[in-house]
Structure formats: C-alpha cells, structure tokens
Amino acid sequence: GSLGGKILATDDTNDSGGTAVALYAEDSIYIDGDVSSTITIDAKAIDEAYAYGLYANGRVDIDGDLTSKISLRGDTYAAGLYSEYDDVSIGDFTGVITAQADRFDNEGYSGAEGIYADEYIKMDSFSGKITATSPGYAGGMWADEDDIDIYGDFTGTITVAGGDEAYGLYADQYVDIDGDVAGKIASINGFAFPALTRQAKAFYLGAKCVNSKIQFEQKYINSW
C-alpha cells in the first residue's frame, strides 16, 4: 500500500550521540504505492546527532511516486532517503526534501544529503525540490559506488551548500537522464547551471551556451 499521514521523530538528548528516524529497516524498505507523508525529523546531542527520513541497511524501494514533504535537521548529519549498503528506487519524484546539518562533531564530520545510496539511485522522473545544507559536505543525490539513472525528465531544482564540498548530483559511475533537462542545480555560491546528462546532450548544452540558436540532431552509427 501507500504511506501517508504525518510522521514526527525527535531526539533531544544530553548524551554524546542521538538518532531520529521516521522509518527504519534492518534489511530493506519496500512500499508498493506512493509516499505522500509529511515527515519532520529533529536530532540533537552533545557530540553527534543523525536525522533520517527513510533509513534501510538494504534497499529503499518505492514503487509509486514520492510526493512527500520531508524536513530533517540533525546536529551533524541529515538525509531524506538513505540506503547504507544497497540502492534507492523511486517512481516519479514530485516532493520536497530539505536536509540540514548544523555543525561538526568532535572529529570534524558534518554532512547533509537529500538521497544517499551505497549503490545506484533510480527514478522515473524528477520534478521536485531537494535542498541540502551543511558546514561540511552537502549532496542532492549521492550514488556512492554506482549510477544515478533518471528515465524521464529532469525539471526540478536541487540546491546544495557545503562548507567543504557541495555536489548537486554525485555518482561514482554515470549520471544518465533519458528525458528533457529543464531543471537547475545550484552550487554553494548560487551559480545555477543545467544538469548534465550523457555525453551527447552535455555537448549540446555546452554549445547552446555559446549560441542559443544552435540546432542539435542525434544519429546512430550506420543509420545514414
């Protein structure tokens, strides 16, 4: 079925560490329908505190669309969708994720990510909004060891601000957007640029920056 309603998780502790999670799975999270919940997470602690929306050691698999509004604030780390050892798969992303980390822990670590997967991130389309802010590193979508695949259009907005590093879309292998690209990714200094896709479309976008009237036609080898 679908996941709706409101979820509020708060960890306000005087201990050295704290964690607040809306939905946690030791293995994987499978949701057959849409995710439309309003999720608010707040985690505070003396040293380190972590805030997660959906957290799984295995896969985070949403067969339907993600239309949620997910707001996270962790002292040292925050992530909307998080797969520790596997992948994240979504239908259409039309929702909003806002992830904020406030400070460094005692070892100098701080991070915020909209979507994190150890392996790949896949979705049908992206028309939503992701904002990630941290004094350390910040990532909109982060596929640590594999690809980011968006099968349809990218028309949404990703805004990231990191004191050390900031990545709108980060993939260890490829970022592949099959549809049209009309969205924006904003870096820490506010410079907006279109999301780059595979090599041919990246070449076209670069040429269009020089001459807005340029025409582009793609043909396969031995097709003429």
HELIX and SHEET records of a PDB file:
HELIX    1   1 GLN A  199  VAL A  210  1                                  12    
SHEET    1   A 8 LYS A   6  ASP A  12  0                                        
SHEET    2   A 8 THR A  38  LYS A  44  1                                        
SHEET    3   A 8 LYS A  69  GLY A  74  1                                        
SHEET    4   A 8 VAL A  96  ALA A 101  1                                        
SHEET    5   A 8 LYS A 129  SER A 134  1                                        
SHEET    6   A 8 THR A 157  GLY A 162  1                                        
SHEET    7   A 8 LYS A 184  ALA A 186  1                                        
SHEET    8   A 8 ALA A 192  PHE A 193 -1                                        
SHEET    1   B 6 GLY A  17  ALA A  25  0                                        
SHEET    2   B 6 GLU A  48  ALA A  56  1                                        
SHEET    3   B 6 TYR A  77  SER A  83  1                                        
SHEET    4   B 6 GLY A 111  ALA A 117  1                                        
SHEET    5   B 6 TYR A 137  ALA A 143  1                                        
SHEET    6   B 6 GLU A 165  ALA A 171  1                                        
SHEET    1   C 6 ILE A  29  ILE A  31  0                                        
SHEET    2   C 6 VAL A  60  ILE A  62  1                                        
SHEET    3   C 6 VAL A  88  PHE A  93  1                                        
SHEET    4   C 6 ILE A 121  PHE A 126  1                                        
SHEET    5   C 6 ILE A 148  ILE A 150  1                                        
SHEET    6   C 6 VAL A 175  ILE A 177  1                                        
END                                                                             
